[in-house]
Structures are given as C-alpha cells and as structure tokens.
Amino acid sequence: MNHNINKSAIVSEYLKGGVSYRDLQAKYGCGLGTLHRWVHEYMQGKEYKAAEKEAIVFQQVREVLSEEEIGMDKAMPSDIKALQAELHKSRLHNKLLNEMLNIAEEELNVPIRKKHGARQS
C-alpha cells in the first residue's frame, strides 16, 4: 500500500460517485475494509458537524428571542406588539431556512440556491 496517499482525496473520489470500493482498491492499493471505514468515519464526522452547527443556530435563535422579549415596550398597543412578533417570527424562519440551505450545500457539495440573473430556459 502506498503510504503517501491522501485519505480525504480517496473518500472524496468515492463520494463523488462513479467509482466503487473495488476500483479504489485497485487504484490505490488500499483494503476494502479500510476504504469502507474511511468513508464511514467521514460520514459520521459530517453528521457530527451538522449537529454541532444546528446546536449553534438554535442557541443563536434562543438569544435573539430573549433579546427581543426584553426589548419590547410595555406601552405599545397590542396590535403593534402582535405585528412585531410576527415580523420577528418571519425573520427567524428565514434565518433557519438559510442555515438549512448552507448545511445542505456543504454536506452535498452542490449549489442549491438560484443564481440571480441566470438566464432561464
């Protein structure tokens, strides 16, 4: 086995598709079990990173909610408070959706968002 091979490059090559463990085994001289373990470890690490990011986003959401609740003026009419709460909820929903897209794009290595100004067919 070639000890100068880059494990992440091999895993990346496998995840891009079109190549099997046997193809990689023949190309790099690695064992099938080793290749399988590397891909499994990579995928587990990715899930951990995604869960870690999700926890950070939820913490930020909690902080924003508590800051807004503190900042609400008690003297405002109830309809203004309701509108502000609805606006806040919409902004929060937008932040969560954007973060979900960021995570999906990072995990799948595929651009999901529409490019502005792109010509439609």
C-alpha positions, 0 to 999 in steps of 0.5 A: 500500500502506498503510504503517501496517499491522501485519505480525504482525496480517496473518500472524496473520489468515492463520494463523488460517485462513479467509482466503487470500493473495488476500483479504489482498491485497485487504484490505490492499493488500499483494503476494502475494509479500510476504504469502507471505514474511511468513508464511514468515519467521514460520514459520521464526522459530517453528521457530527458537524451538522449537529454541532452547527444546528446546536449553534443556530438554535442557541443563536435563535434562543438569544435573539428571542430573549433579546427581543422579549426584553426589548419590547415596550410595555406601552405599545398597543397590542396590535403593534406588539402582535405585528412585531412578533410576527415580523420577528417570527418571519425573520427567524424562519428565514434565518433557519431556512438559510442555515438549512440551505448552507448545511445542505450545500456543504454536506452535498457539495452542490449549489442549491440556491438560484443564481440571480440573473441566470438566464432561464430556459 
